[in-house]
């Protein structure tokens, strides 16, 4: 196995590309000082839809296929992984100090951090499950290759997952840099902190790939774990924020459009 074909290397590259897409979105703050709340809610809704679709088509569907040999007990590793992934993000949510754009009260452990830093950590929290998902995706593709269970299909799924997360990260990068600009930061600092918020994506990709490569028997759990973490972020943070300013209908339509985009991408790549 060459370095380029190693799942950890592939996951790291994909994680870095994910970070690059966050950076691209953050850099859009240079194009104008502020964006309307309506536009932000539309972007958040679309990002949430892409996250949900990526979780189901890029993680849960392969997990179900890998666990199909268990027959009626197929649900056991899937449900276990989903619950563990959600519990993992819940614990991070309770511990990591952060604040959401439309909130005045910080969450997590008590801290004296400035609101701007708390906004960055909130978005960094979003990117942790994305990095894990990318890493697990490439780890699963490599495991399928070794087991001769459809390497091309597994790699295609990992690529779709990567592209889906990259697409959704562009608006997320713009959202955090716009929020910081509204806090009084310069465009340069807003972009810098927006870029910094995406660092958790490549940091999460490597352990995700390593975990998925431990044993093929744990792959359904690992894939479902990443899916559970992503779904938790969407339901607990992305959707409420997109609906908090009275633009719920538009955000919902954008969410459905995001799901459709990932489905089309899956069909084209697959």
Secondary structure, DSSP 8 states (H G I E B T S, - for coil): --TTT-HHHHHHHHHHHHHHHHHHHHHGGGT-S---HHHHHHHHHHHHHHHHHHHIIIIIHHHHHHTGGGGGGHHHHHHHHHHHHHHHHHHHHHHS-B--TT-SS-BSS-----HHHHHHHHHHHHHHHHHHHHHHHHHHHHHHHHTTS-HHHHHHHHHHHHHHHHHHHHHHHHHHHHHHHHTT--HHHHHHHHHHHTHHHHHHHHHHHHHHTS-GGGHHHHHHHHHHHHHHHIIIIIHHHHHTTS-HHHHHHHHHHHHHHHHHHHHHH-
